[in-house]
Amino acid sequence: MNAKISCLSAALLFTGAFAAGANAEYRCAPAPSAIDQRACDAAKQGPDSLRRFVQRWDIKMSNLYFPDYVDARTAQSWDAKQALAQPTSEDGVKVASNEKR
């Protein structure tokens, strides 16, 4: 019984270590290669730009992953840019209404 528990515990330990190593690593601090630097530059432009860059390189059989180039600061930057880009009613945007003309 103890041998089975020991083997099971060891298997769970190795499985947990492997799963922890499978998480995405942030590659923009500092970028290790020229491709990574270009991906980081695309990430600074926005999520759509990074998505296009990663998809373009995936076609060329490169191992680029979207989450590798996004950290909390990058995501906050994207959210701030999106919030600034959304028009408000004060910007003179005409809203449709059902009033008769």
Long-range contacts (C-beta under 8 A, 24 or more apart in sequence): 24-65, 24-67, 24-68, 25-68, 26-68, 26-69, 26-70, 26-71, 27-68, 27-69, 28-69, 28-71, 28-74, 29-71, 35-62, 35-64, 36-69, 39-64, 39-68, 39-69, 40-69, 42-69, 43-69, 43-70, 43-74, 44-74, 44-77, 46-78, 46-81, 47-78
